[in-house]
Amino acid sequence: MDKERLIERLPKLETERLMLRKIRTDDMEDMFEYCSMEDVAAYVNWHAHQSIEDTKVFLNHIVEQKTVFFGIEYKENHKLIGTINFVSWNQKHQKAEIAYILSKLYWRKGIITEAIKAIIQFGFTTMNLERIEARCIEDNLGSEGVMKKAGMFYEGTLRNSMFTKGKYRNLKLYSILKDEA
């Protein structure tokens, strides 16, 4: 599918507990709630949000981006509890990289694994991908565990691959191929 058209007409994806949908400007309060959590921001390249204005800037950046970006809505309470997206998509090589974030209030419940499995399926069927990658900071054991549970395979560690919060970080690279999903 054409990248611009897909982004324009981003479908809703439904799982047992989640609705993966386009981010909206009225998601700001929910997003601020989890983006202001220090533990949530510990392994990403941005700092915990200090004000709703930080979240407004972040949300506007997401809305303006030309990427496949889903909000994770918990169906039980219709609350936005995180995001999952394709941070890069190379159509020529039929590969993409996913990234995700989830409110600490929903950790260790299998929710992000559920979302990743839906996104992987979407990538292989709708986006016609052959390969999907994900990375995490080396000591982010929770995220690494999620990638394994989603069926991804460890490929190696990218040394000093990301400079964030004043220092270089090693990133672990995981991937899954279409015929492995």
C-alpha positions, 0 to 999 in steps of 0.5 A, a space after each residue: 500500500 502507498 505510504 501517504 495513503 495509508 497514513 492518511 487513512 490509518 485504520 483502527 486495529 482491535 485486539 482482545 483488550 485494545 483499540 489501536 487507533 490514530 492519535 487525536 489532539 484530545 488525547 493530551 490529558 491521557 498522554 500527559 499522565 503517562 509521559 510525566 512518569 519518570 519510569 516511563 521516560 527512563 528508556 526513551 530519548 525524551 525526558 518525562 514531561 513536566 507540564 501539559 505544554 510539554 505534552 502539547 508539543 509532543 502530541 502536535 509533533 506526532 500528529 504532524 509526522 508522516 508515519 504510521 502511528 497508533 495510540 493504544 486505547 484500553 477498551 475497558 476504560 477508553 483511556 489512551 495508555 500508550 503509543 506504538 508506531 513504525 518509526 521508519 519504513 523503507 518501502 524499497 526493502 520492505 522493512 520497518 522499525 517499531 517503537 512503543 511506550 506504555 503507561 507504567 500503570 499497565 506494565 506486566 499485563 501482556 498489553 504491549 505484547 498484545 499491541 506489538 503482535 497486532 502491529 506486526 500482523 498489520 505490517 506484514 499484511 497491509 504494509 507488505 513488509 518482509 522484515 520488522 525490527 525493534 530496538 531497546 536500550 541494553 539494560 531495558 529488560 522489560 522491553 527486551 522481554 516484550 520483543 521475545 514474547 512477540 516472536 522477535 529474535 535477537 540479532 546483536 547489540 549496536 554499541 554506542 548507537 544512541 546518544 541520549 540524556 548525556 551519554 551513549 547507549 548500547 541498543 539491542 536489535 531484535 527482528 521478525 521476518 514475514 515467514 516467522 510470524 
